[in-house]
Amino acid sequence: MILDIAKYLGLYILLMALQLFVISNVNINSSFSVYFQPQVLVMFLLLLPPRMSHVWLIGVSFMAGLILDTFFNTMGVNAAVCTFVGFFRHYATREIENEIASREEDNKIWTSKKGRPWKWTYFMTFIVLYHLVFALLESMGDNFFSNFLIVTLPAVLISSIATFLFTITLEDLIYKPTKS
């Protein structure tokens, strides 16, 4: 149990460092920077164990988002979005533990045990959900309806695709998939 906590804490620190020092410092033309805002923290939320209780998942999600809010000065937006994703992620993964527990593949992360199509659908669904809720909360004060198709929707799509590519690449680098 202590090793699992250390492993996920290390993953969180790695993803936070990557978000703070690498991804947030990628400079794209200032007029296009609103469209490219990948958030790799969502990877941490998606890789938490499926056996984690719903209350703990929501609490960990909230704290992860709150810590990100302190670094980016987003006044609770990340905490709200992470809590939202953590809440719904539980319902997507609650039946998985019984299915993957019977397998003898201890060297792989639990998302790889379900297969690539399931994993990609799972990642993309929650990454798009994360970015959509994030963009909606962030743009509520602006002229929301007139900017939705021009700014918000393209920002969600571009950021989601970038985050998905980062997530798939990082998961493969960190957990080294076995050849099957």
Phi, psi and omega in degrees: 000317178297321178295322178296317179297316179296321180296315181286328175294319176297320176297318179297315180296319178298314182291323176295317178296319178297318180293314185288316191260342182246296188294318181288346179261004175287120182257115173253162178318133188303332179284342179256358184295336179291337182274339185245093179223063180294144180236100183282352178299332179300332177300319178300315181295324183283336181265357175300149186298142180291341180279355180296137181294155183299317181295316179294321179298316178295317179296315179295319179298316179298313181296320178298316179291322180296319177295320176296323177298324181294326180280327185255001178052050181257011172049050172091358181294313179296322178297317179294317182291317179297320177296318177300312180294317178298322179297311183280335178297325179303318182288335178279339187241006187290336180266356187284324185304317180295323182289316185273344181292334182281351181272157183257032185257065184288344183277357182246153175290155188297330181291332179284341181286341180274341181107155185297314181299318179295315182298316181293321177294316178300310180299311185294321179300310183284332176291316177296318178300315179301308183292326179293312179295319178300313181293322179294317179292322182288331185257010181297324182282337181281186176284078194300307188292326180283334180265356186299308182284333184273320186245306190294308183297312176298324178296319178297314182294313182293316179294323179293317179295316178297316179296319178299315179295318175300316183295312179297316180295313181295320179297319178293323178289318184285317187256003174038086182299144178276150180280133180236000000 
